[in-house]
């Protein structure tokens, strides 16, 4: 597959930064990312994973998350029940449940395997409720986003050849017809 790594890196940074601006995440909040490096390269999900593509995408994600002081959670593939790779400090802060597994390219996905290698103190957790999410290549991150997910239409529609879907969250609106949702 012909993959322009520089373009993939730029697209990742642009999309992540735009999402974090629109979502208005505060320092210490969570961004979940699911990614098919196969789809990024124009192949069917799960068929052509790439450590090189994963490294470029993770580099862009970490750069932008660092700028905004947002925590990154990388979703594994369905073979690991979409568990997530996070830093141990995130697990402790959010009281997440650790599971025992080491994601690899063929069971977890290339991006999750890359996160296990690059994070300072990586652990795998079963679930989170992130404040925003980015799905690169239809990996289905919805189970790891807080209620209520709100679609975000990004300028950047693709990373490589993978379609990009993004969401932010908002608190539930409760109370019925007489409820007030904004301070006067």
N, CA and C of each residue as an Amber inpcrd file, in Angstrom:
protein
   552
   0.8450000  -1.1780000   0.0000000   0.0000000   0.0000000   0.0000000
   0.8900000   1.2410000   0.0000000   0.4840000   2.2280000  -0.7580000
   1.2220000   3.4890000  -0.8170000   0.6620000   4.4220000   0.2520000
   1.4680000   4.7430000   1.2560000   1.0170000   5.5560000   2.3670000
   1.9340000   6.7500000   2.5420000   1.3770000   7.9480000   2.4950000
   2.1320000   9.1740000   2.7080000   2.0910000   9.5000000   4.2010000
   3.1390000   9.1230000   4.9100000   3.1640000   9.2710000   6.3640000
   3.0940000  10.7210000   6.8110000   3.7260000  11.6100000   6.0740000
   3.6880000  13.0290000   6.4490000   2.2520000  13.5580000   6.3890000
   1.5320000  13.1810000   5.3450000   0.1310000  13.6140000   5.2190000
  -0.7020000  13.0320000   6.3420000  -0.5220000  11.7600000   6.6390000
  -1.2660000  11.1230000   7.7330000  -0.9770000  11.8340000   9.0540000
   0.2560000  12.1950000   9.2910000   0.6120000  12.9210000  10.5030000
  -0.0710000  14.2770000  10.5790000  -0.0430000  15.0290000   9.4780000
  -0.6960000  16.3450000   9.4360000  -2.2070000  16.2140000   9.6230000
  -2.8110000  15.2460000   8.9660000  -4.2580000  15.0430000   9.0940000
  -4.6430000  14.6980000  10.5270000  -3.8450000  13.8770000  11.1710000
  -4.1200000  13.4930000  12.5560000  -4.0580000  14.7010000  13.4750000
  -3.0140000  15.4990000  13.3440000  -2.8700000  16.6910000  14.1810000
  -4.0200000  17.6580000  13.9320000  -4.3450000  17.9110000  12.6650000
  -5.4130000  18.8550000  12.3270000  -6.7530000  18.3970000  12.8960000
  -7.0960000  17.1410000  12.6900000  -8.3840000  16.6300000  13.1530000
  -8.4660000  16.6270000  14.6790000  -7.4060000  16.2010000  15.3280000
  -7.4080000  16.1300000  16.8020000  -7.5190000  17.5150000  17.4000000
  -6.7600000  18.4550000  16.8640000  -6.8150000  19.8210000  17.3900000
  -8.1990000  20.4400000  17.1750000  -8.7730000  20.2370000  15.9990000
 -10.1010000  20.7900000  15.7290000 -11.1400000  20.1940000  16.6870000
 -11.0930000  18.8820000  16.8930000 -12.0280000  18.2440000  17.8100000
 -11.8760000  18.7880000  19.2240000 -10.6490000  18.9020000  19.7060000
 -10.4470000  19.3720000  21.0810000 -10.8960000  20.8190000  21.2550000
 -10.7360000  21.6330000  20.2280000 -11.2280000  23.0160000  20.2910000
 -12.7550000  23.0430000  20.3410000 -13.3980000  22.2960000  19.4420000
 -14.8590000  22.2760000  19.3880000 -15.4430000  21.6740000  20.6640000
 -14.8610000  20.5850000  21.1320000 -15.3680000  19.8970000  22.3270000
 -15.0840000  20.6720000  23.6080000 -14.1440000  21.6010000  23.5510000
 -13.7570000  22.4130000  24.7090000 -13.3930000  21.5570000  25.9190000
 -12.5780000  20.5310000  25.6560000 -12.1530000  19.6810000  26.7650000
 -11.2690000  20.4730000  27.7130000 -11.4270000  20.1710000  28.9840000
 -10.6150000  20.8010000  30.0200000  -9.4070000  19.9120000  30.3130000
  -8.3300000  20.4920000  30.8250000  -7.1830000  19.6630000  31.1960000
  -7.6080000  18.5170000  32.1150000  -7.0940000  17.3300000  31.8270000
  -7.4010000  16.1590000  32.6360000  -8.5870000  15.3520000  32.1430000
  -9.3090000  15.8560000  31.1330000 -10.4160000  15.0810000  30.5900000
  -9.8970000  14.0640000  29.5730000 -10.7860000  13.1780000  29.1300000
 -10.4040000  12.0220000  28.3240000 -10.8280000  12.1210000  26.8660000
  -9.9100000  11.7480000  25.9820000 -10.1830000  11.5740000  24.5590000
  -9.9500000  10.1110000  24.2290000 -10.9580000   9.4440000  23.6620000
 -10.7980000   8.0610000  23.2220000 -10.6200000   8.0550000  21.7160000
  -9.6880000   7.2280000  21.2430000  -9.4450000   7.0970000  19.8100000
  -9.4100000   5.6220000  19.4440000 -10.1810000   5.2810000  18.4270000
 -10.1170000   3.9640000  17.8120000  -9.5850000   4.1540000  16.4040000
  -8.7790000   3.2190000  15.9290000  -8.1550000   3.4110000  14.6200000
  -7.8760000   2.0810000  13.9400000  -8.2200000   2.0330000  12.6620000
  -7.8120000   0.9170000  11.8130000  -6.7190000   1.4200000  10.8800000
  -5.4890000   0.9980000  11.1290000  -4.4100000   1.4050000  10.2240000
  -4.5830000   0.7550000   8.8570000  -5.3070000  -0.3480000   8.8080000
  -5.6350000  -0.9560000   7.5110000  -6.4880000   0.0040000   6.6920000
  -7.5460000   0.5370000   7.3000000  -8.4320000   1.4790000   6.6170000
  -7.6810000   2.7480000   6.2130000  -6.7830000   3.2170000   7.0730000
  -5.9900000   4.4060000   6.7480000  -5.2240000   4.1800000   5.4460000
  -4.7970000   2.9490000   5.2260000  -4.0300000   2.6220000   4.0210000
  -4.9070000   2.2040000   2.8450000  -6.2160000   2.2110000   3.0330000
  -7.1230000   1.8750000   1.9450000  -7.4940000   0.4160000   1.8630000
  -7.1730000  -0.3650000   2.8870000  -7.5140000  -1.7930000   2.9180000
  -8.6980000  -2.0180000   3.8530000  -9.2520000  -3.2110000   3.8380000
 -10.3690000  -3.5820000   4.7050000  -9.8780000  -3.6600000   6.1540000
 -10.7030000  -3.2020000   7.0710000 -10.3630000  -3.1880000   8.4920000
  -9.8350000  -4.5630000   8.9300000  -8.7390000  -4.5540000   9.6570000
  -8.1630000  -5.7810000  10.1920000  -7.3340000  -6.6040000   9.2220000
  -7.0920000  -6.0860000   8.0240000  -6.4240000  -6.9100000   7.0180000
  -4.9900000  -6.4980000   6.6920000  -4.5930000  -5.2830000   7.0840000
  -3.2930000  -4.7860000   6.6260000  -2.7250000  -3.7800000   7.6240000
  -2.6840000  -4.1640000   8.9010000  -2.2110000  -3.2680000   9.9420000
  -0.7750000  -2.8290000   9.7130000  -0.4300000  -1.6750000  10.2610000
   0.9080000  -1.1260000  10.0640000   1.4160000  -0.4310000  11.3190000
   2.5530000  -0.9060000  11.8250000   3.1880000  -0.2490000  12.9690000
   3.6780000   1.1400000  12.6030000   4.1420000   1.3110000  11.3730000
   4.6740000   2.6000000  10.9290000   3.5500000   3.6380000  10.8800000
   2.4120000   3.2630000  10.3180000   1.2610000   4.1680000  10.2720000
   0.7720000   4.4390000  11.6970000   0.7040000   3.4160000  12.5190000
   0.2720000   3.5830000  13.9110000   1.1840000   4.5500000  14.6580000
   2.4840000   4.4340000  14.4460000   3.4380000   5.3180000  15.1210000
   3.2230000   6.7690000  14.7100000   2.9390000   7.0080000  13.4440000
   2.7250000   8.3760000  12.9620000   1.4310000   8.9490000  13.5330000
   0.3850000   8.1460000  13.5690000  -0.8950000   8.6060000  14.1220000
  -0.7610000   8.8590000  15.6190000  -0.1410000   7.9360000  16.3400000
   0.0190000   8.1070000  17.7820000   0.8550000   9.3410000  18.1030000
   1.8750000   9.5880000  17.3260000   2.7070000  10.7740000  17.5180000
   1.8630000  12.0420000  17.4280000   1.0030000  12.1230000  16.4200000
   0.1350000  13.2860000  16.2690000  -0.8650000  13.4170000  17.4050000
  -1.4630000  12.3040000  17.8040000  -2.4210000  12.3160000  18.9060000
  -1.7660000  12.7930000  20.2050000  -0.6020000  12.2310000  20.5020000
   0.0850000  12.5920000  21.7470000   0.5150000  14.0560000  21.7580000
   0.9370000  14.5450000  20.6130000   1.3590000  15.9480000  20.5080000
   0.1960000  16.8710000  20.8640000  -0.9530000  16.6610000  20.2430000
  -2.0910000  17.5440000  20.4710000  -2.6540000  17.3600000  21.8810000
  -2.7360000  16.1310000  22.3490000  -3.2160000  15.8920000  23.7190000
  -2.3110000  16.5920000  24.7290000  -1.0200000  16.6030000  24.4710000
  -0.0760000  17.2980000  25.3420000  -0.3420000  18.8050000  25.3370000
  -0.5600000  19.3790000  24.1600000  -0.8490000  20.8200000  24.0670000
  -2.0470000  21.1990000  24.9140000  -3.0870000  20.3540000  24.8950000
  -4.3520000  20.6450000  25.5870000  -4.4300000  20.0050000  26.9700000
  -3.3980000  19.2630000  27.3650000  -3.3440000  18.5680000  28.6510000
  -4.5490000  17.6300000  28.8310000  -4.8710000  16.9240000  27.7500000
  -5.9730000  15.9740000  27.7220000  -5.3810000  14.5770000  27.7340000
  -6.0380000  13.6550000  28.4290000  -5.5770000  12.2730000  28.4890000
  -6.0660000  11.4920000  27.2730000  -5.2140000  10.6200000  26.7550000
  -5.5310000   9.8020000  25.5980000  -5.7850000   8.3600000  26.0160000
  -6.8770000   7.8030000  25.5090000  -7.1800000   6.3810000  25.6640000
  -7.2670000   5.7930000  24.2600000  -6.5060000   4.7290000  23.9950000
  -6.4830000   4.0990000  22.6780000  -7.2560000   2.7920000  22.7510000
  -8.3080000   2.7100000  21.9470000  -9.1620000   1.5300000  21.9510000
  -8.5190000   0.3830000  21.1790000  -8.5940000  -0.8000000  21.7570000
  -8.1630000  -2.0240000  21.0800000  -9.2600000  -2.4890000  20.1290000
  -8.9450000  -3.4630000  19.3190000  -9.9270000  -3.9970000  18.3710000
 -10.8720000  -4.9820000  19.0650000 -11.7970000  -5.5080000  18.2950000
 -12.8240000  -6.4010000  18.8400000 -12.2550000  -7.6820000  19.4380000
 -11.0600000  -8.1100000  19.0030000 -10.4630000  -9.3380000  19.5390000
 -10.1110000  -9.2160000  21.0150000 -10.0000000  -7.9780000  21.4920000
  -9.7730000  -7.7360000  22.9220000 -10.9720000  -7.0170000  23.5290000
 -12.1360000  -7.2510000  22.9440000 -13.3990000  -6.6850000  23.4460000
 -13.3560000  -5.1640000  23.5610000 -12.5890000  -4.5260000  22.6930000
 -12.4660000  -3.0700000  22.6410000 -11.9900000  -2.4670000  23.9670000
 -11.1330000  -3.2210000  24.6680000 -10.4810000  -2.6860000  25.8640000
  -9.6310000  -1.4860000  25.4340000  -9.0260000  -0.7890000  26.3880000
  -8.3140000   0.4510000  26.0810000  -6.9410000   0.4930000  26.7280000
  -5.9930000   1.0750000  26.0210000  -4.6680000   1.3210000  26.5710000
  -4.6430000   2.7590000  27.0890000  -4.2690000   2.9020000  28.3590000
  -4.1490000   4.2160000  28.9960000  -2.8900000   4.2260000  29.8560000
  -2.5220000   5.4050000  30.2900000  -1.4490000   5.5260000  31.2760000
  -2.0030000   5.1200000  32.6440000  -1.1560000   4.5070000  33.4680000
  -1.5750000   4.0600000  34.8040000  -2.1820000   5.2110000  35.6110000
  -1.6400000   6.4090000  35.4710000  -2.1620000   7.5720000  36.2040000
  -3.6240000   7.8510000  35.8480000  -3.9930000   7.6020000  34.5950000
  -5.3910000   7.7880000  34.1750000  -6.2640000   6.7310000  34.8350000
  -5.7870000   5.4970000  34.8390000  -6.5400000   4.4190000  35.4870000
  -6.8100000   4.7740000  36.9470000  -5.7740000   5.2550000  37.6330000
  -5.9220000   5.6060000  39.0470000  -6.8620000   6.8010000  39.2340000
  -6.6830000   7.8480000  38.4270000  -7.4930000   9.0650000  38.5560000
  -8.9770000   8.7820000  38.3340000  -9.2900000   7.9700000  37.3390000
 -10.6780000   7.7010000  36.9870000 -11.2100000   6.3920000  37.5730000
 -10.4190000   5.7550000  38.4540000 -10.8350000   4.5180000  39.1190000
 -11.3040000   3.4600000  38.1060000 -10.4720000   3.2260000  37.0970000
 -10.7890000   2.2690000  36.0380000 -10.3280000   0.8770000  36.4280000
 -10.9370000  -0.1380000  35.8190000 -10.5820000  -1.5170000  36.1320000
  -9.5660000  -2.0540000  35.1320000  -8.4010000  -2.4450000  35.6490000
  -7.3440000  -3.0020000  34.8130000  -7.6820000  -4.4410000  34.4260000
  -7.3250000  -4.8000000  33.2040000  -7.4460000  -6.1790000  32.7420000
  -6.0630000  -6.6610000  32.3160000  -5.8900000  -7.9690000  32.2740000
  -4.5970000  -8.5430000  31.9580000  -4.5590000  -9.0000000  30.5090000
  -3.8580000  -8.2380000  29.6910000  -3.6330000  -8.5750000  28.2880000
  -2.5970000  -7.5950000  27.7330000  -1.8840000  -8.0170000  26.7360000
  -0.9420000  -7.1370000  26.0470000  -1.3800000  -7.0510000  24.5870000
  -1.9000000  -5.9000000  24.1740000  -2.3190000  -5.7520000  22.7800000
  -1.1300000  -5.9010000  21.8240000  -1.3630000  -6.6450000  20.7660000
  -0.3960000  -6.7840000  19.6710000  -1.1560000  -6.4930000  18.3850000
  -0.4340000  -6.3380000  17.2910000  -1.0710000  -5.9290000  16.0350000
  -2.2470000  -6.8190000  15.6410000  -2.1240000  -8.1300000  15.7900000
  -3.1750000  -9.0570000  15.3550000  -4.2420000  -9.3210000  16.4180000
  -4.0390000  -8.8440000  17.6130000  -5.0400000  -8.9750000  18.6790000
  -4.9510000  -7.7340000  19.5560000  -5.6440000  -6.7140000  19.1270000
  -5.6190000  -5.4340000  19.8210000  -5.5290000  -4.2960000  18.8290000
  -4.7890000  -4.5290000  17.7450000  -4.6400000  -3.5170000  16.7060000
  -3.3060000  -2.8080000  16.7940000  -2.8590000  -2.2960000  15.6650000
  -1.5500000  -1.6610000  15.5790000  -1.4340000  -0.4150000  16.4410000
  -2.4950000   0.4140000  16.5160000  -2.4040000   1.6300000  17.3220000
  -2.3340000   1.2920000  18.8070000  -3.1280000   0.3460000  19.2620000
  -3.0870000  -0.0560000  20.6730000  -1.7360000  -0.6780000  21.0150000
  -1.2040000  -1.5040000  20.1240000   0.1140000  -2.1060000  20.3480000
   1.1880000  -1.0210000  20.4230000   1.0660000  -0.0180000  19.5750000
   2.0230000   1.1020000  19.5880000   1.9230000   1.8780000  20.8940000
   0.6960000   2.1000000  21.3640000   0.5080000   2.7970000  22.6350000
   1.1390000   2.0180000  23.7890000   1.0330000   0.6880000  23.7630000
   1.6710000  -0.1300000  24.8040000   3.1830000   0.0680000  24.8070000
   3.7630000   0.2700000  23.6460000   5.2150000   0.4720000  23.5460000
   5.6300000   1.8960000  23.9150000   4.7950000   2.8850000  23.6130000
   5.2140000   4.2800000  23.7590000   4.7480000   4.9760000  25.0270000
   3.6290000   4.5530000  25.6110000   3.1780000   5.2020000  26.8330000
   4.2100000   4.9570000  27.9280000   4.3310000   5.8980000  28.8560000
   5.3280000   5.8020000  29.9240000   5.0460000   4.6190000  30.8520000
   3.7990000   4.4390000  31.2450000   3.4100000   3.3680000  32.1660000
   2.0380000   2.8330000  31.7280000   2.0090000   2.0710000  30.6140000
   0.7260000   1.6630000  30.0460000   0.0580000   0.5310000  30.8140000
  -1.2640000   0.6090000  30.8370000  -2.1010000  -0.4690000  31.3450000
  -3.2790000  -0.6090000  30.3940000  -3.9440000  -1.7470000  30.4650000
  -5.1510000  -1.9590000  29.6700000  -6.3220000  -1.9910000  30.6380000
  -7.3510000  -1.2260000  30.2980000  -8.5580000  -1.1690000  31.1190000
  -9.7430000  -1.6370000  30.2840000 -10.7730000  -2.0670000  30.9950000
 -11.9180000  -2.6520000  30.3120000 -12.8380000  -1.6280000  29.6610000
 -13.0260000  -0.4890000  30.3140000 -13.9790000   0.4950000  29.8010000
 -13.6660000   1.8650000  30.3700000 -14.1030000   2.8940000  29.6530000
 -14.0490000   4.2710000  30.1520000 -15.3090000   4.9850000  29.6950000
 -15.4640000   6.2130000  30.1560000 -16.5220000   7.1020000  29.6760000
 -15.8220000   8.4110000  29.3210000 -15.3420000   8.5060000  28.0840000
 -14.5520000   9.6550000  27.6260000 -15.4320000  10.8600000  27.3350000
 -14.8060000  12.0270000  27.3680000 -15.4910000  13.2860000  27.1260000
 -15.5960000  13.6190000  25.6420000 -14.7560000  12.9850000  24.8300000
 -14.7880000  13.1650000  23.3760000 -14.1300000  11.9440000  22.7480000
 -14.3960000  11.7580000  21.4600000 -13.8200000  10.5960000  20.7950000
 -13.6100000  10.8250000  19.3160000 -12.6640000  10.0660000  18.7840000
 -12.3630000  10.1020000  17.3620000 -12.2480000   8.6690000  16.8730000
 -12.9770000   8.3720000  15.8180000 -13.0160000   7.0350000  15.2490000
 -12.4340000   7.1010000  13.8420000 -11.2690000   6.5120000  13.6690000
 -10.5620000   6.5390000  12.3920000 -10.7660000   5.1850000  11.7180000
 -11.6760000   5.1330000  10.7370000 -11.8870000   3.8940000  10.0080000
 -12.9790000   2.9970000  10.5480000 -13.9820000   3.5720000  11.1760000
 -15.1700000   2.8270000  11.6260000 -14.8550000   1.6940000  12.6000000
 -14.1580000   2.0210000  13.6790000 -13.8000000   1.0280000  14.6900000
 -14.8100000   0.9380000  15.8360000 -15.8140000   1.7960000  15.8270000
 -16.9240000   1.7560000  16.7890000 -16.4920000   2.0630000  18.2240000
 -16.2810000   3.3410000  18.5060000 -15.8430000   3.7820000  19.8300000
 -16.9930000   4.1780000  20.7510000 -18.2140000   4.1450000  20.2540000
 -19.3610000   4.6740000  20.9960000 -19.5410000   4.1330000  22.3920000
 -19.1330000   2.9000000  22.6250000 -19.3050000   2.3070000  23.9490000
 -18.4090000   2.9630000  25.0060000 -17.4430000   3.7710000  24.5670000
 -16.5030000   4.3960000  25.4960000 -16.6580000   5.9070000  25.5830000
 -17.8310000   6.4220000  25.1960000 -18.0870000   7.8610000  25.2540000
 -19.1940000   8.1190000  26.2660000 -19.0140000   9.1740000  27.0560000
 -20.0310000   9.5510000  28.0410000 -21.3510000   9.8600000  27.3440000
 -22.4350000   9.7090000  28.0820000 -23.7230000  10.1680000  27.5920000
 -23.7490000  11.6720000  27.7950000 -24.1540000  12.4490000  26.9540000
 -24.7950000  12.2770000  25.6730000 -23.7790000  12.6240000  24.5890000
 -23.5550000  11.7150000  23.6410000 -22.6170000  11.9640000  22.5510000
 -23.2690000  12.8820000  21.5140000 -22.4890000  13.8750000  21.0690000
 -22.9500000  14.8300000  20.0670000 -21.9790000  14.7590000  18.8860000
 -22.4790000  14.4560000  17.6760000 -21.5670000  14.3780000  16.5230000
 -20.8550000  15.7090000  16.2840000 -19.5980000  15.6230000  15.8940000
 -18.8140000  16.8050000  15.5270000 -18.4210000  16.6530000  14.0650000
 -18.7800000  17.6130000  13.2670000 -18.4270000  17.6090000  11.8450000
 -17.0940000  18.3200000  11.6820000 -16.0530000  17.5450000  11.4640000
 -14.7140000  18.1070000  11.3200000 -14.4440000  18.5150000   9.8820000
 -13.5850000  19.4880000   9.7050000 -13.1250000  19.8840000   8.3790000
 -12.3970000  18.7230000   7.7220000 -11.5650000  18.0490000   8.5080000
 -10.7970000  16.8880000   8.0470000 -11.7240000  15.6750000   8.0750000
 -12.0940000  15.1600000   6.9100000 -13.0440000  14.0470000   6.8270000
 -12.3660000  12.6800000   6.8130000 -11.0750000  12.6520000   6.4950000
 -10.3350000  11.3950000   6.3690000  -8.9650000  11.5420000   7.0210000
  -8.4500000  10.4160000   7.5000000  -7.0350000  10.2860000   7.8170000
  -6.5450000   9.1730000   6.9150000  -5.6460000   9.5280000   6.0160000
  -5.3010000   8.6060000   4.9460000  -6.5650000   8.3580000   4.1580000
  -6.9110000   7.0900000   3.9810000  -8.1280000   6.7390000   3.2650000
  -9.2550000   6.2910000   4.1860000  -9.0380000   6.4350000   5.4930000
 -10.0410000   6.0200000   6.4790000 -10.9760000   7.1770000   6.8060000
 -12.2850000   6.9150000   6.7680000 -13.2670000   7.9240000   7.1290000
 -13.1350000   8.2460000   8.6150000 -13.2950000   9.5210000   8.9410000
 -13.1230000  10.0060000  10.3010000 -14.4690000  10.4310000  10.8760000
 -14.8040000   9.9080000  12.0420000 -16.0150000  10.2830000  12.7690000
 -15.5790000  10.8040000  14.1250000 -16.2080000  11.8920000  14.5850000
 -15.8250000  12.4700000  15.8690000 -17.0680000  12.8310000  16.6740000
 -16.8910000  12.8960000  17.9860000 -17.9990000  13.2580000  18.8730000
 -17.4660000  13.9770000  20.0960000 -18.2910000  14.8480000  20.6150000
 -18.0680000  15.4590000  21.9200000 -19.2240000  14.9970000  22.7910000
 -19.2160000  15.3480000  24.0400000 -20.3290000  14.9780000  24.9070000
 -20.8780000  16.2100000  25.6050000 -22.0730000  16.0710000  26.1190000
 -22.6990000  17.1000000  26.9310000 -23.4920000  16.4090000  28.0300000
 -23.7630000  17.1130000  29.1210000 -24.5960000  16.5180000  30.1600000
 -26.0090000  16.2570000  29.6380000 -26.6920000  15.2820000  30.2370000
 -28.0810000  14.9940000  29.8840000 -28.9540000  16.1990000  30.2230000
 -29.9490000  16.4570000  29.3830000 -30.9670000  17.4580000  29.6900000
 -32.0990000  16.7280000  30.3940000 -32.4390000  17.1830000  31.5970000
 -33.5020000  16.5200000  32.3520000 -34.5160000  17.5510000  32.8110000
 -35.7060000  17.1160000  33.1610000 -36.6440000  18.0060000  33.8270000
 -37.9490000  18.2750000  33.1410000 -38.0590000  18.0890000  31.8460000
 -39.3450000  18.2860000  31.1940000 -39.5910000  19.7160000  30.7190000
 -40.8630000  20.0240000  30.4580000 -41.2650000  21.2520000  29.7740000
 -40.9070000  22.5290000  30.5390000 -40.9110000  22.4830000  31.8630000
 -40.6310000  23.7100000  32.6390000 -39.1670000  23.8590000  33.0230000
 -38.3490000  22.9210000  32.6380000 -36.9350000  22.9570000  33.0040000
 -36.2170000  24.1140000  32.2770000 -35.2040000  24.6530000  32.9340000
 -34.3860000  25.7200000  32.3790000 -32.9750000  25.1620000  32.2270000
 -32.3490000  25.4210000  31.0730000 -31.0460000  24.8390000  30.7920000
 -29.9110000  25.8460000  30.7220000 -30.2260000  27.1430000  30.7810000
 -29.1760000  28.1610000  30.7580000 -29.4270000  29.1560000  31.8780000
 -28.3310000  29.6330000  32.4970000 -28.4500000  30.6370000  33.5620000
 -28.8820000  31.9590000  32.9460000 -29.8090000  32.6460000  33.6310000
 -30.2840000  33.9630000  33.1440000 -29.4010000  35.0640000  33.6380000
